[in-house]
Amino acid sequence: MRLINRKKPEAVVRELSADEAESVRRFCGAGEKTEAHDAGVIAGILAEMRDGRDVQYWLECDCRGTEIKGSQQPRLTARAREQGPVHFMRLNGYGPHTCALQSFRTDPDVEVDEDEAPEPGKHHPLRPVEDTLDYLDDEHEPRGGRNPSDGQHGAGGAARGRRLAKLGRVLYTMLHHAGINTVLSGATWLSGDQSWWARVNAFAKAEEMSESLSLSDVLFTEPWTRLPAKMNEIDALPWPAGKKRTAFMLFVADEIDDGTAVKHTRFKPARVTPQQPLRIGGRDQRHSPPPYWVLAVVDRARDGTARVREAFAQHAYSKDEPVPLDSHYERRTLVQLLKVIEWVRRKGVTVTLTKPLFDSEVTLESGETANCRADFELEFHEVTQQAHEAQRHRILIETMGSDSESYLLQKAGTHEIMRRRGALLEHVVRNDGDQDERDDAFCKRVYGRILGLAGVPRQGSEMKTQVADADD
């Protein structure tokens, strides 16, 4: 197998080693059994194939010699869908594999061939975990949920799968219901009931797992907690029948270091290293800059030892305002949006900013339903009517982090669906010297759109904006 330049396929970047090629076949060959190091090898190859959001290289297999579409070998690309991290995907039109990849899977956790991306809006929607009791694994479920590594990894390292892991969905559900993904203009996160830990604790106390057990009984937010003592507390609790005794550790980590989540304290860093590879959500494969939300599962190993079994991490905006994010591109967008909602607050418009963690359903002109999830949503009422009559408006914000043809084509389809939910504005983010100018233009545009929809009279001295009717 070899990596080739996507724009110049005849240019070979490098040959994969025999061990790397075998890892690819075990990881992506349906029915194959993975080995402990495979997920780490795959993660490294996928990261090498992409530059941020853009695919730079293809992986060309070496299993056959017939020429199709100018290539003698089938090819794989590194794809990132809206709802998941980067994963391998076969390129159509290059013929079948004759090796273990003939029966293909994108993730060992999913034994289904999903080569063809669904039509925009027709993907399987991401929804919250409805029953809090489902946070806990069944007693006879191995390793606390299926994992692409088959549970054979040692401690350390980071794993990435195509789909959001079960633990990731639990984390999203907690953050969603606790309101961590929502910012109200004028509110402060630093103290009182607006702090993230106050929001989480209030949510956890209200979430019942059984008549005698709430989420707050099993959730803790101090990563320096002694695990043996915590599991002794868990052992003493009345426990739902058929469920594993488990504790959840939720905190904002200052960094991820080789698969270990690190929280800096006044004394020494608290280090959380799960037994299984730490999984990281979002589409930013460089995993920087920090901080990160981390949800870890604490239980007992077969010998009774308390351990951190697995953990899932997600980017956060800052340790004091830990709005979950998918990438550093979105962080740039959020900086601008926080400025805007403060500006319009001075004009009497209160904006609720949300980072959607789950899909929303919309009805298309055809009457069919579709699913979509924008990067951000802004909601506010008109200010020119009585409060009970004021119309509520919604603006969707999309961070545009690439100008590749495939990326723009994919976004065009999803954006058409998103406009059924509200007005849509795009924020173009590039790593160049013109970004400050683009940020300024974006802020003015959002500012003008909010004031226009809210019915706030404009004055000549105000920020001048041009708002395109096509975005309505």
C-alpha positions in Angstrom: 0.0 0.0 0.0 1.1 3.5 -0.6 0.1 7.1 -0.1 -0.4 9.1 -3.3 -1.0 12.8 -3.9 -4.7 13.4 -4.5 -4.1 16.1 -7.1 -1.3 14.2 -8.8 -2.1 10.5 -8.3 1.0 9.5 -10.1 3.1 11.1 -7.4 3.9 8.6 -4.6 4.3 10.2 -1.2 5.5 7.1 0.6 5.0 3.3 0.8 3.3 2.0 3.9 5.3 -0.5 5.8 4.1 -4.1 5.8 2.9 -3.8 9.4 0.9 -0.6 8.6 -0.7 -2.3 5.6 -1.8 -5.2 7.8 -3.2 -2.8 10.4 -5.4 -1.2 7.6 -6.6 -4.6 6.5 -7.5 -5.8 10.0 -9.1 -2.5 10.9 -11.2 -2.1 7.7 -11.7 -5.7 6.7 -15.2 -6.8 7.8 -14.9 -9.9 10.0 -11.2 -9.3 10.7 -9.9 -9.3 14.3 -8.0 -6.1 15.3 -4.8 -6.0 17.3 -4.0 -3.7 20.2 -2.0 -1.2 18.1 -4.2 -1.0 15.0 -6.3 2.0 16.1 -3.2 4.1 16.8 -1.7 3.1 13.4 -4.9 4.0 11.6 -5.2 7.3 13.4 -1.7 8.2 12.3 -2.3 7.4 8.7 -5.6 9.3 8.6 -4.0 12.3 10.1 -1.2 12.2 7.6 -3.7 12.0 4.7 -5.4 15.3 5.7 -4.4 18.9 6.2 -7.0 20.2 8.6 -10.3 19.6 6.8 -8.8 19.0 3.3 -7.7 15.6 2.0 -4.1 15.8 0.6 -3.4 12.1 0.0 -5.2 8.9 -1.0 -4.3 5.5 0.1 -3.8 3.1 -2.8 -4.1 -0.6 -2.1 -1.7 -3.2 -3.6 -4.0 -6.2 -4.0 -4.5 -6.4 -7.7 -3.1 -5.3 -11.1 -6.0 -4.5 -13.5 -6.3 -0.9 -14.5 -9.5 0.9 -13.8 -9.9 4.7 -14.2 -6.2 5.1 -14.9 -5.2 3.3 -11.6 -4.2 -0.3 -11.3 -5.3 -0.4 -7.6 -8.4 0.5 -5.5 -8.1 3.6 -3.4 -9.2 4.8 0.0 -9.7 8.4 1.1 -9.9 10.0 4.6 -13.4 11.3 5.0 -15.1 13.3 7.7 -18.8 13.4 7.8 -21.0 15.9 9.6 -21.7 13.6 12.5 -18.3 12.0 13.1 -14.5 12.0 13.1 -12.2 11.1 10.2 -12.4 7.5 8.8 -11.4 5.5 5.8 -13.8 5.4 2.8 -13.4 3.6 -0.5 -13.3 5.7 -3.6 -16.0 4.7 -6.1 -15.0 3.7 -9.6 -11.7 2.1 -8.8 -12.9 -1.5 -8.7 -13.1 -4.1 -5.9 -10.3 -5.2 -3.6 -9.1 -8.8 -3.8 -7.6 -8.7 -0.2 -9.3 -8.6 3.2 -10.8 -5.2 2.2 -13.1 -6.8 -0.3 -15.6 -6.9 2.5 -15.2 -3.4 3.9 -16.1 -1.6 7.1 -15.3 1.9 8.1 -15.0 1.0 11.8 -14.6 -2.4 13.5 -17.5 -1.3 15.7 -19.9 -1.3 12.7 -20.0 -4.4 10.6 -21.9 -2.7 7.8 -20.6 -1.5 4.5 -21.5 2.2 4.4 -19.4 3.3 1.4 -22.1 5.5 -0.1 -22.7 8.8 1.9 -26.4 9.3 2.4 -28.1 12.2 0.6 -27.9 15.5 2.5 -30.3 15.4 5.5 -30.9 11.7 5.2 -28.2 10.5 7.5 -29.1 8.6 10.7 -29.9 11.5 13.1 -27.9 12.0 16.3 -30.3 12.2 19.2 -29.8 12.5 23.0 -29.8 9.4 25.3 -33.5 9.5 26.4 -33.3 7.3 29.5 -30.7 8.2 32.1 -30.5 4.6 33.1 -29.1 3.9 29.7 -25.9 5.8 30.7 -25.0 2.6 32.6 -23.8 -0.5 30.7 -25.6 -3.7 31.0 -24.0 -6.2 33.4 -23.1 -8.7 30.6 -22.1 -6.1 28.0 -18.4 -6.5 27.4 -16.1 -3.5 28.1 -18.9 -1.1 28.7 -20.0 -0.8 25.1 -18.4 -1.7 21.8 -15.2 -0.1 21.0 -13.2 0.0 17.7 -10.1 -1.3 19.5 -11.9 -4.5 20.6 -10.7 -3.5 24.1 -7.1 -4.8 23.5 -5.2 -1.5 23.7 -3.0 -0.7 26.6 -3.3 2.6 28.5 -2.6 5.7 26.6 -3.0 6.7 23.0 -6.0 8.3 21.3 -8.6 6.5 19.2 -10.9 7.9 16.5 -13.8 6.1 15.0 -16.3 7.0 12.3 -19.3 7.1 14.6 -19.8 9.0 17.8 -19.0 6.5 20.6 -21.7 5.7 23.1 -19.8 7.5 25.8 -19.6 10.6 23.5 -23.4 10.5 23.1 -23.7 10.4 26.9 -21.4 13.4 27.2 -23.3 15.3 24.6 -26.6 14.5 26.4 -25.2 15.7 29.7 -23.9 19.0 28.2 -27.1 19.5 26.2 -29.4 19.0 29.2 -27.2 21.0 31.5 -27.2 23.9 29.1 -23.4 24.0 28.7 -23.8 24.5 24.9 -25.9 27.6 25.4 -24.8 31.2 26.1 -27.3 34.0 27.0 -26.1 37.5 26.2 -25.2 39.4 29.4 -24.8 36.2 31.5 -21.6 35.3 33.3 -20.2 31.8 33.7 -17.7 32.6 36.4 -19.9 32.3 39.5 -23.3 31.4 40.9 -25.8 29.2 39.0 -24.3 30.1 35.6 -21.0 28.3 36.3 -20.6 25.1 34.4 -20.3 22.9 37.5 -23.4 24.5 39.0 -25.3 23.8 35.8 -24.0 20.2 35.7 -24.8 19.6 39.4 -28.3 21.0 39.1 -29.0 18.8 36.1 -27.5 15.7 37.7 -29.6 16.1 40.9 -32.8 16.1 38.8 -31.9 13.1 36.7 -33.3 9.9 38.3 -31.8 6.5 37.4 -34.1 4.7 39.8 -36.3 5.4 42.8 -33.3 5.6 45.0 -30.5 6.6 42.7 -29.9 9.9 40.8 -27.1 10.8 38.4 -25.6 13.0 41.0 -24.9 9.9 43.1 -22.6 8.5 40.5 -21.2 11.7 38.9 -18.1 13.6 40.2 -16.1 16.5 38.8 -12.8 16.3 40.6 -10.2 14.3 38.5 -7.9 14.1 41.6 -10.5 12.0 43.4 -9.1 8.7 44.8 -10.7 6.0 42.7 -10.7 3.2 45.3 -12.6 5.4 47.7 -15.1 6.5 45.0 -15.8 2.9 44.0 -16.4 2.0 47.6 -19.1 4.7 47.6 -20.5 3.2 44.5 -20.6 -0.3 46.0 -22.6 1.0 48.9 -25.4 2.5 46.7 -28.7 0.8 45.9 -28.0 -0.3 42.3 -30.4 -1.0 39.4 -30.7 -4.7 38.6 -28.8 -5.8 35.5 -26.5 -2.7 35.4 -22.8 -2.5 36.0 -21.6 -0.5 39.0 -20.1 2.6 37.5 -19.0 6.1 38.3 -18.8 9.0 35.8 -16.0 11.6 36.0 -16.8 14.8 34.2 -14.3 17.7 34.0 -12.6 20.3 31.8 -9.1 19.1 31.0 -6.3 21.6 30.4 -4.6 19.4 27.9 -4.5 15.9 26.3 -1.1 14.4 26.4 -0.6 11.1 24.6 -4.0 9.7 25.5 -4.0 11.2 29.1 -6.3 14.0 30.1 -4.5 16.4 32.3 -6.0 18.9 34.8 -3.6 21.4 36.3 -4.0 22.2 40.0 -2.1 24.2 42.6 -0.2 21.1 43.8 0.4 18.7 40.9 -1.4 17.9 37.7 -4.2 15.4 38.0 -3.7 12.8 35.2 -6.6 10.6 33.9 -5.4 7.7 31.7 -8.1 5.4 30.6 -7.4 1.7 30.1 -8.9 1.9 26.6 -7.6 4.6 24.2 -9.1 8.0 24.9 -11.5 8.9 22.1 -11.8 12.4 20.9 -14.8 13.9 19.1 -15.0 16.6 16.5 -13.2 17.1 13.2 -10.0 18.8 14.3 -7.4 16.0 14.2 -4.6 18.1 15.7 -6.5 18.3 19.0 -5.3 21.8 19.8 -5.6 24.2 21.3 -7.1 23.1 24.6 -9.2 22.8 26.8 -11.3 19.7 26.5 -14.4 18.4 28.1 -13.7 14.8 29.3 -16.2 12.2 30.4 -14.6 9.1 31.9 -16.1 5.8 33.1 -14.7 4.5 36.4 -15.4 0.9 37.4 -13.6 -2.2 38.7 -11.4 -4.5 36.7 -11.9 -8.3 36.9 -9.4 -8.4 39.8 -11.5 -5.8 41.7 -9.1 -2.9 41.2 -10.7 0.5 40.7 -9.8 1.9 37.3 -10.6 4.5 34.6 -12.0 2.1 31.9 -12.6 4.5 29.1 -12.9 8.3 28.4 -14.2 10.6 25.7 -13.0 14.1 25.1 -14.5 17.1 23.2 -13.0 20.5 22.5 -14.2 23.4 24.7 -14.0 27.1 24.1 -12.3 28.0 27.4 -12.1 26.6 30.9 -14.4 29.3 32.2 -16.8 29.3 29.2 -16.5 25.6 28.1 -19.0 25.7 25.2 -18.3 22.4 23.4 -16.8 22.8 19.9 -15.8 20.6 17.0 -12.6 22.4 15.9 -10.4 25.4 16.2 -12.2 26.9 13.2 -15.4 27.0 15.3 -13.5 28.6 18.2 -12.7 31.5 15.9 -16.4 31.8 14.9 -17.5 31.7 18.5 -15.2 34.6 19.4 -16.9 36.8 16.9 -20.4 35.7 17.9 -19.8 36.5 21.6 -18.8 40.0 20.5 -22.0 40.4 18.4 -24.4 39.2 21.1 -22.9 41.7 23.5 -23.2 44.5 21.0 -26.9 43.9 20.2 -27.7 43.5 23.9 -26.8 47.2 24.2 -29.6 47.8 21.6 -32.1 45.9 23.7 -31.9 42.6 21.9 -31.2 39.5 24.1 -29.7 36.7 22.1 -29.4 33.0 23.0 -26.4 31.4 21.4 -26.4 27.6 21.1 -23.9 25.1 19.8 -26.2 22.3 18.6 -25.0 18.9 19.7 -27.9 16.9 18.1 -29.7 17.0 14.8 -33.0 18.9 14.3 -35.7 17.7 12.0 -37.1 20.0 9.3 -39.8 19.7 6.7 -38.7 20.2 3.1 -40.9 21.8 0.4 -41.7 18.3 -0.9 -43.2 17.5 2.5 -40.4 15.0 3.3 -38.4 15.4 6.5 -34.7 15.8 6.7 -32.1 16.3 9.5 -29.6 19.0 10.0 -27.2 20.5 12.5 -25.6 23.9 12.1 -22.4 24.9 13.8 -24.2 27.6 15.8 -27.7 29.0 16.2 -28.8 32.5 17.4 -32.3 33.0 18.7 -34.0 36.3 19.7 -37.3 38.1 19.8 -38.5 41.3 18.0 -38.3 44.3 20.3 -41.0 46.4 18.6 -44.0 44.4 19.9 -45.4 43.5 23.2 -43.5 40.6 24.8 -46.3 38.1 24.4 -46.7 39.0 20.7 -43.0 39.3 19.8 -42.0 37.0 17.0 -39.0 34.8 17.6 -36.3 34.6 15.0 -33.5 32.2 14.4 -30.2 32.6 12.5 -28.0 29.6 11.7 -24.2 30.1 11.5 -21.9 27.8 9.6 -18.1 27.9 9.9 -16.5 27.4 6.5 -13.0 26.0 7.0 -12.2 24.8 3.5 -12.5 25.9 -0.1 -12.1 22.4 -1.6 -14.7 21.4 -4.3 -15.9 18.3 -2.4 -16.4 20.3 0.8 -18.3 23.1 -0.8 -20.5 20.6 -2.7 -21.3 18.8 0.5 -22.1 22.1 2.3 -24.3 23.3 -0.5 -26.6 20.4 0.0 -26.8 20.7 3.8 -27.2 24.4 3.7 -30.2 24.2 1.5 -31.8 22.1 4.2 -30.7 24.3 7.1 -32.4 27.3 5.5 -35.7 25.6 6.2 -34.9 26.1 9.9 -33.8 29.8 9.7 -31.7 32.4 8.0 -28.2 31.1 7.3 -24.9 33.1 7.4 -21.4 31.7 6.7 -18.1 32.6 8.4 -15.1 31.8 6.2 -12.1 30.8 8.3 -8.6 30.5 6.8 -5.1 30.3 8.2 -3.9 33.5 6.5 -3.2 37.2 7.0 -6.7 38.2 5.8 -8.7 36.5 8.6 -9.1 39.6 10.8 -10.7 41.5 7.9 -13.1 38.5 7.2 -13.9 38.4 10.9 -14.8 42.1 11.0 -17.1 41.7 7.9 -18.8 38.7 9.4 -19.5 40.5 12.7 -21.0 43.4 10.9 -23.2 41.2 8.8 -24.5 39.2 11.8 -25.0 42.4 13.8 -27.0 44.0 10.9 -29.1 40.8 10.4 -30.1 40.6 14.1 -31.0 44.2 14.4 -33.0 44.1 11.1 -35.0 41.0 12.2 -35.5 42.4 15.7 -36.9 45.6 14.4 -34.3 47.9 15.9 -34.2 51.3 14.1 -30.9 51.9 12.4 -28.9 55.1 12.8 -26.3 56.4 10.4 -23.5 56.3 13.0 -24.0 52.6 13.6 -22.0 49.9 12.1 -22.7 49.8 8.3 -23.7 46.4 7.0 -24.8 44.9 3.8 -27.2 42.0 4.2 -27.9 39.8 1.2 -31.6 39.0 0.6 -30.5 35.6 -0.7 -29.7 34.4 2.8 -33.3 34.7 4.1 
